[in-house]
Amino acid sequence: LDPSTLIVSGLATIDWYERLDQNWALLAGVDSLDVTGLKTHDPVADEWAELRGRIQAIEFSYPKESVEVDPNSAKFQLLISSLRRANQLSLQLTASPVKLDIVGYTDETGTVRLNEQIGLQRAEQLKQLLVTHGVGPGQMRTFSGLRYEDAPINMRKTRIVILTDQGIR
């Protein structure tokens, strides 16, 4: 390498790399830039991926025919705090809140119609709890697992699906 080459290696944020790329030529005696040893990461994308994984991993289980979620449970509180932060990131970067599907599931006992109704009630009940804790009703759609999945999941639960990455890189 030429002695006038600036060699940069290590780990940097994308913002830092962009500032380097815009300003390296201003350095006295530097004619070229070698960043082959530099790896970049985006802390916002890292946080988004972690939040998305955390939210989608949360599931609420139910006794037979129950549709209630305990809003005081640690799991529900984790969901609320994670959704609030996900909304902050999404609003900051895309000017729109996170879009969610809430899916309620049942086991195979009972008729298809009854299971569809119970699954939807579970999803609607969780949506109402989320609304009372500040999540906008327009951000969420509710489904019975029988209508949402190609092959129904045989579990009494609800889960949340984040629809898109909202343009977050």
Accessible surface in RSA format (square Angstrom, percent):
REM  Atomic radii and reference values for relative SASA: ProtOr
REM  Chains: A
REM  Algorithm: Lee & Richards
REM  Probe-radius: 1.40
REM  Slices: 20
REM RES _ NUM      All-atoms   Total-Side   Main-Chain    Non-polar    All polar
REM                ABS   REL    ABS   REL    ABS   REL    ABS   REL    ABS   REL
RES LEU A   1   157.27  87.6  78.18  55.9  79.09 198.8  87.96  61.8  69.31 186.5
RES ASP A   2    84.16  59.0  69.19  68.9  14.97  35.4  27.51  64.7  56.65  56.5
RES PRO A   3   140.02 102.0 100.62  91.7  39.41 143.2 113.78  93.9  26.24 163.1
RES SER A   4    21.04  17.8  16.59  22.1   4.45  10.2  19.25  41.0   1.79   2.5
RES THR A   5    21.74  15.5   7.17   7.3  14.57  34.7   4.12   5.5  17.62  26.6
RES LEU A   6    51.91  28.9  48.77  34.9   3.15   7.9  51.91  36.5   0.00   0.0
RES ILE A   7   103.78  59.1  79.17  59.0  24.61  59.3  79.17  57.0  24.61  66.8
RES VAL A   8    20.48  13.5  17.09  15.5   3.39   8.2  20.33  17.7   0.15   0.4
RES SER A   9    80.50  68.0  55.07  73.5  25.43  58.6  18.76  40.0  61.74  86.5
RES GLY A  10    40.98  50.5   0.00   N/A  40.98  50.5  37.50 102.9   3.48   7.8
RES LEU A  11   126.89  70.7  92.10  65.9  34.78  87.4  92.10  64.7  34.78  93.6
RES ALA A  12    12.12  11.1   5.18   8.0   6.94  15.8  12.12  17.1   0.00   0.0
RES THR A  13    44.55  31.7  43.06  43.6   1.49   3.6  36.91  49.6   7.64  11.6
RES ILE A  14    46.92  26.7  46.39  34.6   0.53   1.3  46.52  33.5   0.40   1.1
RES ASP A  15    75.51  52.9  72.98  72.6   2.54   6.0  16.13  38.0  59.39  59.2
RES TRP A  16   103.36  41.5 102.99  49.8   0.38   0.9  72.78  38.8  30.58  49.6
RES TYR A  17    65.91  30.8  65.91  37.5   0.00   0.0  38.15  28.7  27.76  34.2
RES GLU A  18    78.83  45.3  77.41  58.6   1.41   3.4  27.68  53.5  51.14  41.8
RES ARG A  19   132.66  55.7 131.75  67.2   0.91   2.2  60.79  83.1  71.87  43.6
RES LEU A  20    24.53  13.7  17.20  12.3   7.33  18.4  23.44  16.5   1.09   2.9
RES ASP A  21    76.32  53.5  63.74  63.4  12.58  29.7   1.55   3.6  74.77  74.6
RES GLN A  22   138.37  77.4 106.76  78.0  31.61  75.3  40.41  86.0  97.96  74.3
RES ASN A  23    67.92  46.8  66.20  64.0   1.72   4.1  23.01  55.4  44.90  43.4
RES TRP A  24    51.39  20.6  49.47  23.9   1.92   4.5  40.20  21.4  11.19  18.2
RES ALA A  25    70.17  64.5  48.59  75.0  21.58  49.1  48.85  68.8  21.32  56.5
RES LEU A  26   143.91  80.1 112.80  80.7  31.11  78.2 117.48  82.5  26.43  71.1
RES LEU A  27    88.97  49.5  83.26  59.6   5.71  14.4  84.98  59.7   3.99  10.7
RES ALA A  28   105.63  97.1  69.60 107.4  36.02  81.9  80.66 113.6  24.97  66.1
RES GLY A  29    64.43  79.4   0.00   N/A  64.43  79.4  42.03 115.3  22.39  50.2
RES VAL A  30    28.93  19.0  18.82  17.0  10.11  24.4  18.82  16.3  10.11  27.4
RES ASP A  31   108.45  76.0  83.27  82.9  25.18  59.5  28.91  68.0  79.54  79.3
RES SER A  32    43.79  37.0  42.72  57.0   1.08   2.5  37.53  79.9   6.26   8.8
RES LEU A  33    39.45  22.0  10.61   7.6  28.85  72.5  10.61   7.4  28.85  77.6
RES ASP A  34    28.44  19.9  23.85  23.7   4.59  10.8  13.01  30.6  15.43  15.4
RES VAL A  35    39.76  26.2  33.10  30.0   6.66  16.0  33.10  28.8   6.66  18.1
RES THR A  36   132.16  94.0  94.04  95.3  38.12  90.8  83.86 112.6  48.30  73.0
RES GLY A  37    41.54  51.2   0.00   N/A  41.54  51.2  29.02  79.6  12.51  28.0
RES LEU A  38    22.91  12.8   3.72   2.7  19.20  48.3   3.72   2.6  19.20  51.7
RES LYS A  39   149.08  72.7 145.60  89.3   3.48   8.3  97.42  87.7  51.67  55.0
RES THR A  40    64.82  46.1  36.72  37.2  28.10  67.0  10.29  13.8  54.53  82.4
RES HIS A  41    60.01  32.8  53.13  36.9   6.88  17.6  46.22  47.6  13.79  16.0
RES ASP A  42    14.79  10.4  11.63  11.6   3.16   7.5   6.20  14.6   8.59   8.6
RES PRO A  43    66.31  48.3  59.90  54.6   6.41  23.3  61.95  51.1   4.35  27.1
RES VAL A  44    42.05  27.7  41.25  37.3   0.80   1.9  42.05  36.5   0.00   0.0
RES ALA A  45    23.60  21.7  20.03  30.9   3.56   8.1  20.58  29.0   3.01   8.0
RES ASP A  46    77.06  54.0  67.79  67.5   9.27  21.9  30.32  71.4  46.74  46.6
RES GLU A  47    57.87  33.2  52.09  39.4   5.77  13.7  27.24  52.7  30.63  25.0
RES TRP A  48     9.19   3.7   9.19   4.4   0.00   0.0   9.19   4.9   0.00   0.0
RES ALA A  49    64.17  59.0  51.35  79.2  12.82  29.2  55.29  77.9   8.88  23.5
RES GLU A  50    88.77  51.0  76.44  57.8  12.33  29.4  60.32 116.7  28.45  23.2
RES LEU A  51     4.17   2.3   4.17   3.0   0.00   0.0   4.17   2.9   0.00   0.0
RES ARG A  52    64.44  27.1  64.17  32.7   0.28   0.7  17.33  23.7  47.11  28.6
RES GLY A  53    39.86  49.2   0.00   N/A  39.86  49.2  35.18  96.6   4.68  10.5
RES ARG A  54    77.80  32.7  68.50  34.9   9.29  22.1  24.72  33.8  53.08  32.2
RES ILE A  55     0.11   0.1   0.03   0.0   0.08   0.2   0.03   0.0   0.08   0.2
RES GLN A  56    59.46  33.3  47.16  34.5  12.30  29.3  13.91  29.6  45.55  34.5
RES ALA A  57    78.81  72.5  47.76  73.7  31.04  70.6  57.97  81.6  20.83  55.2
RES ILE A  58    13.61   7.7   8.59   6.4   5.02  12.1  12.14   8.7   1.47   4.0
RES GLU A  59    55.70  32.0  52.93  40.0   2.78   6.6  11.77  22.8  43.94  35.9
RES PHE A  60    15.16   7.6  14.74   9.1   0.42   1.1  15.16   9.2   0.00   0.0
RES SER A  61    87.01  73.5  62.80  83.8  24.21  55.8  39.12  83.3  47.89  67.1
RES TYR A  62    10.10   4.7   0.41   0.2   9.68  25.2   3.24   2.4   6.86   8.5
RES PRO A  63    95.52  69.6  86.59  78.9   8.93  32.5  94.87  78.3   0.65   4.0
RES LYS A  64   117.13  57.1  97.38  59.8  19.75  47.0  63.27  56.9  53.86  57.4
RES GLU A  65   109.81  63.0  88.90  67.3  20.91  49.8  22.64  43.8  87.17  71.2
RES SER A  66    30.03  25.4  20.09  26.8   9.95  22.9  20.67  44.0   9.36  13.1
RES VAL A  67    31.98  21.0  30.90  28.0   1.08   2.6  30.90  26.8   1.08   2.9
RES GLU A  68   117.26  67.3 103.87  78.6  13.38  31.9  53.86 104.2  63.40  51.8
RES VAL A  69     8.84   5.8   1.08   1.0   7.77  18.7   4.99   4.3   3.86  10.5
RES ASP A  70    82.56  57.8  69.98  69.6  12.58  29.8  34.79  81.9  47.77  47.6
RES PRO A  71    43.17  31.5  42.72  38.9   0.45   1.6  42.72  35.3   0.45   2.8
RES ASN A  72   126.91  87.5 103.40  99.9  23.51  56.6  27.07  65.2  99.84  96.5
RES SER A  73    34.06  28.8  25.49  34.0   8.58  19.8  32.74  69.7   1.32   1.9
RES ALA A  74    86.56  79.6  69.70 107.6  16.87  38.4  76.42 107.6  10.14  26.9
RES LYS A  75    91.01  44.4  83.68  51.3   7.33  17.4  55.05  49.6  35.95  38.3
RES PHE A  76     0.00   0.0   0.00   0.0   0.00   0.0   0.00   0.0   0.00   0.0
RES GLN A  77    80.59  45.1  76.26  55.7   4.33  10.3  39.16  83.3  41.43  31.4
RES LEU A  78    76.47  42.6  72.05  51.5   4.42  11.1  75.56  53.1   0.91   2.4
RES LEU A  79     0.13   0.1   0.13   0.1   0.00   0.0   0.13   0.1   0.00   0.0
RES ILE A  80     4.02   2.3   3.87   2.9   0.15   0.4   3.87   2.8   0.15   0.4
RES SER A  81    59.72  50.5  52.19  69.6   7.53  17.3  44.48  94.7  15.23  21.3
RES SER A  82     0.58   0.5   0.00   0.0   0.58   1.3   0.58   1.2   0.00   0.0
RES LEU A  83     1.88   1.0   1.80   1.3   0.08   0.2   1.82   1.3   0.06   0.2
RES ARG A  84   124.13  52.1 119.89  61.1   4.24  10.1  52.13  71.2  72.00  43.6
RES ARG A  85    82.17  34.5  81.02  41.3   1.15   2.7  33.45  45.7  48.72  29.5
RES ALA A  86     0.21   0.2   0.21   0.3   0.00   0.0   0.21   0.3   0.00   0.0
RES ASN A  87    20.77  14.3  20.77  20.1   0.00   0.0   8.90  21.4  11.87  11.5
RES GLN A  88   101.83  56.9  95.29  69.6   6.54  15.6  34.89  74.3  66.94  50.8
RES LEU A  89     1.19   0.7   1.19   0.8   0.00   0.0   1.19   0.8   0.00   0.0
RES SER A  90     0.00   0.0   0.00   0.0   0.00   0.0   0.00   0.0   0.00   0.0
RES LEU A  91    89.37  49.8  78.37  56.1  10.99  27.6  78.69  55.3  10.67  28.7
RES GLN A  92   123.89  69.3  85.07  62.2  38.82  92.4  43.01  91.6  80.87  61.3
RES LEU A  93    75.82  42.2  42.83  30.6  32.99  82.9  45.67  32.1  30.15  81.1
RES THR A  94    44.43  31.6  16.97  17.2  27.46  65.4  25.66  34.5  18.76  28.4
RES ALA A  95    88.14  81.0  59.75  92.2  28.39  64.6  63.24  89.1  24.91  66.0
RES SER A  96    38.07  32.2  37.76  50.4   0.31   0.7  27.85  59.3  10.22  14.3
RES PRO A  97    38.44  28.0  38.44  35.0   0.00   0.0  38.44  31.7   0.00   0.0
RES VAL A  98     0.48   0.3   0.48   0.4   0.00   0.0   0.48   0.4   0.00   0.0
RES LYS A  99    79.91  39.0  79.86  49.0   0.05   0.1  52.79  47.5  27.12  28.9
RES LEU A 100     0.47   0.3   0.23   0.2   0.24   0.6   0.23   0.2   0.24   0.6
RES ASP A 101     0.80   0.6   0.80   0.8   0.00   0.0   0.00   0.0   0.80   0.8
RES ILE A 102     0.00   0.0   0.00   0.0   0.00   0.0   0.00   0.0   0.00   0.0
RES VAL A 103     0.00   0.0   0.00   0.0   0.00   0.0   0.00   0.0   0.00   0.0
RES GLY A 104     0.17   0.2   0.00   N/A   0.17   0.2   0.00   0.0   0.17   0.4
RES TYR A 105     3.61   1.7   1.47   0.8   2.14   5.6   3.61   2.7   0.00   0.0
RES THR A 106    13.50   9.6   7.13   7.2   6.36  15.2   3.94   5.3   9.55  14.4
RES ASP A 107    25.79  18.1  23.03  22.9   2.76   6.5  14.43  33.9  11.37  11.3
RES GLU A 108   137.54  79.0 114.24  86.4  23.30  55.5  44.59  86.3  92.95  75.9
RES THR A 109    70.21  49.9  61.19  62.0   9.02  21.5  65.22  87.6   4.99   7.5
RES GLY A 110    52.09  64.2   0.00   N/A  52.09  64.2  24.22  66.5  27.87  62.4
RES THR A 111    89.71  63.8  82.00  83.1   7.71  18.4  84.09 112.9   5.62   8.5
RES VAL A 112   108.23  71.2 103.84  94.0   4.40  10.6 104.45  90.8   3.79  10.3
RES ARG A 113   201.13  84.4 194.54  99.2   6.59  15.7  71.29  97.4 129.84  78.7
RES LEU A 114    70.11  39.0  67.87  48.6   2.23   5.6  69.68  48.9   0.42   1.1
RES ASN A 115    12.13   8.4  11.68  11.3   0.45   1.1   0.09   0.2  12.05  11.6
RES GLU A 116    44.61  25.6  44.39  33.6   0.22   0.5   8.62  16.7  35.99  29.4
RES GLN A 117    97.91  54.8  90.26  66.0   7.65  18.2  30.81  65.6  67.10  50.9
RES ILE A 118    14.64   8.3  14.64  10.9   0.00   0.0  14.64  10.5   0.00   0.0
RES GLY A 119     0.21   0.3   0.00   N/A   0.21   0.3   0.21   0.6   0.00   0.0
RES LEU A 120    73.15  40.7  73.15  52.3   0.00   0.0  73.15  51.4   0.00   0.0
RES GLN A 121    79.14  44.3  75.09  54.9   4.05   9.6  29.40  62.6  49.74  37.7
RES ARG A 122     1.21   0.5   1.21   0.6   0.00   0.0   0.00   0.0   1.21   0.7
RES ALA A 123     0.00   0.0   0.00   0.0   0.00   0.0   0.00   0.0   0.00   0.0
RES GLU A 124    65.87  37.8  65.84  49.8   0.04   0.1  30.92  59.8  34.95  28.5
RES GLN A 125    35.07  19.6  29.31  21.4   5.76  13.7  24.16  51.4  10.91   8.3
RES LEU A 126     0.25   0.1   0.25   0.2   0.00   0.0   0.25   0.2   0.00   0.0
RES LYS A 127    34.31  16.7  34.31  21.1   0.00   0.0   1.82   1.6  32.49  34.6
RES GLN A 128    95.68  53.5  95.34  69.7   0.34   0.8  43.93  93.5  51.76  39.3
RES LEU A 129    25.46  14.2  24.75  17.7   0.71   1.8  25.32  17.8   0.14   0.4
RES LEU A 130     0.00   0.0   0.00   0.0   0.00   0.0   0.00   0.0   0.00   0.0
RES VAL A 131    45.46  29.9  35.24  31.9  10.21  24.6  35.24  30.6  10.21  27.7
RES THR A 132   103.55  73.6  66.21  67.1  37.34  89.0  72.38  97.2  31.18  47.1
RES HIS A 133    53.01  29.0  46.37  32.2   6.63  17.0  33.44  34.5  19.57  22.8
RES GLY A 134    68.53  84.5   0.00   N/A  68.53  84.5  37.01 101.6  31.51  70.6
RES VAL A 135     5.55   3.7   3.68   3.3   1.87   4.5   4.04   3.5   1.51   4.1
RES GLY A 136    25.96  32.0   0.00   N/A  25.96  32.0  24.59  67.5   1.37   3.1
RES PRO A 137    77.70  56.6  74.71  68.1   2.99  10.9  75.09  62.0   2.61  16.3
RES GLY A 138    68.78  84.8   0.00   N/A  68.78  84.8  44.89 123.2  23.89  53.5
RES GLN A 139    16.63   9.3  13.99  10.2   2.64   6.3   5.40  11.5  11.23   8.5
RES MET A 140     7.44   3.9   0.00   0.0   7.44  17.7   0.00   0.0   7.44   9.9
RES ARG A 141   126.88  53.3 122.31  62.3   4.57  10.9  59.64  81.5  67.24  40.8
RES THR A 142    23.67  16.8   6.55   6.6  17.12  40.8   0.00   0.0  23.67  35.8
RES PHE A 143    52.35  26.2  50.17  31.1   2.18   5.7  52.35  31.7   0.00   0.0
RES SER A 144     4.23   3.6   2.80   3.7   1.43   3.3   1.77   3.8   2.46   3.4
RES GLY A 145     1.77   2.2   0.00   N/A   1.77   2.2   1.38   3.8   0.38   0.9
RES LEU A 146    55.38  30.8  32.29  23.1  23.10  58.1  32.31  22.7  23.07  62.1
RES ARG A 147   173.90  73.0 138.51  70.6  35.39  84.3  46.39  63.4 127.51  77.3
RES TYR A 148    63.24  29.5  36.03  20.5  27.21  70.8  28.40  21.3  34.84  42.9
RES GLU A 149    42.95  24.7  31.35  23.7  11.60  27.6   3.16   6.1  39.79  32.5
RES ASP A 150   159.79 111.9 120.88 120.3  38.90  92.0  42.32  99.6 117.47 117.2
RES ALA A 151    74.30  68.3  63.84  98.5  10.45  23.8  65.62  92.4   8.68  23.0
RES PRO A 152    79.17  57.7  59.03  53.8  20.14  73.2  59.03  48.7  20.14 125.1
RES ILE A 153    57.08  32.5  49.95  37.2   7.14  17.2  53.86  38.8   3.22   8.7
RES ASN A 154    80.40  55.4  58.55  56.6  21.85  52.6  22.09  53.2  58.31  56.4
RES MET A 155    95.71  49.6  90.63  60.0   5.08  12.1  73.28  62.3  22.43  29.7
RES ARG A 156    81.76  34.3  72.58  37.0   9.18  21.9   7.39  10.1  74.38  45.1
RES LYS A 157    13.68   6.7  13.68   8.4   0.00   0.0   0.49   0.4  13.19  14.1
RES THR A 158     0.00   0.0   0.00   0.0   0.00   0.0   0.00   0.0   0.00   0.0
RES ARG A 159    52.23  21.9  51.50  26.3   0.72   1.7   7.62  10.4  44.60  27.0
RES ILE A 160     2.34   1.3   2.26   1.7   0.08   0.2   2.26   1.6   0.08   0.2
RES VAL A 161    28.11  18.5  28.11  25.4   0.00   0.0  28.11  24.4   0.00   0.0
RES ILE A 162     1.68   1.0   0.21   0.2   1.48   3.6   0.21   0.1   1.48   4.0
RES LEU A 163    65.18  36.3  40.40  28.9  24.77  62.3  41.85  29.4  23.33  62.8
RES THR A 164    73.19  52.1  67.89  68.8   5.31  12.6  68.66  92.2   4.54   6.9
RES ASP A 165    61.55  43.1  56.01  55.7   5.54  13.1  12.83  30.2  48.72  48.6
RES GLN A 166    23.27  13.0   9.67   7.1  13.59  32.4  11.36  24.2  11.90   9.0
RES GLY A 167    74.19  91.5   0.00   N/A  74.19  91.5  40.71 111.7  33.49  75.0
RES ILE A 168    12.07   6.9   0.00   0.0  12.07  29.1   0.84   0.6  11.23  30.5
RES ARG A 169   152.71  64.1 121.37  61.9  31.34  74.6  89.93 122.9  62.77  38.0
END  Absolute sums over single chains surface
CHAIN  1 A     9615.1       7605.0       2010.0       5513.7       4101.4
END  Absolute sums over all chains
TOTAL          9615.1       7605.0       2010.0       5513.7       4101.4
